[in-house]
Amino acid sequence: MISALHDDGYVCIRKWMRPIPALVARDIREGMTAGKHEVPVRDTCGLSKWVLANFPGHRYGGAIFRFTPATCQTIGPHCDIELTQRSVPDNKIPLTLLVSLDDYVIIDLWPGSHRDLRSGDQTKYPKIEQCQVQMYLYEGDALLMRGDVVHAGIHGRKCILMIYIDHPECPRPRGHAYVFYRSPKGELRARMAENEPRLPA
């Protein structure tokens, strides 16, 4: 799993959380009833122990349940850490585990983009204008991603559990991301932007 994670920048784990624990289902119901977009998840199903056991040196950064209706506007191609942190060793890169609580959750991915960005060579940078892989997740499936791999917002209605796997030597801004754009000269740049679901006006 770890070798695939660092080769492509992500790895899909089918049926990682199945059946969905009752505590997560309870938080989902509370979040939907309250009309909230995010609900902190109680760590009574051992998420922190799983993180410590599988990623020595990392720490459990908490978990968030996120539900957004299909009408929400999603964020474009982005990374979770800024490009100036490209020299961080693989074993210190922050990770995110997305657990799908719905069927047919789709996320856009650019495999190997973390290596291309680390090169510092614009000619090797990923072509963000076209998605390279669309990953389909079903209930209980998980997607483990490096913080420096390029990915884009999930399509349509999404109901996911986001588990943060942080490293003290490589902080990342919670609730924000580094969104890519083209400069007037056609160079790939990134700027910090809020990474929250937005309902259309």
Secondary structure, DSSP 8 states (H G I E B T S, - for coil): -HHHHHHHSEEEETTSS-S--HHHHHHHHHHHHHT-SEEE----S-HHHHHHHHSTT-EEEEEEEEEE-TTSB---SEESS-GGGTTS-GGGS-EEEEEESSSSEEEEE-TTHHHHHHT--GGGS--TTS-SEEEEE-TT-EEEEETTS-EEEEESSEEEEEEEEE-TTS---TTEEEEEEE-TTS-EEEEEEE---B---
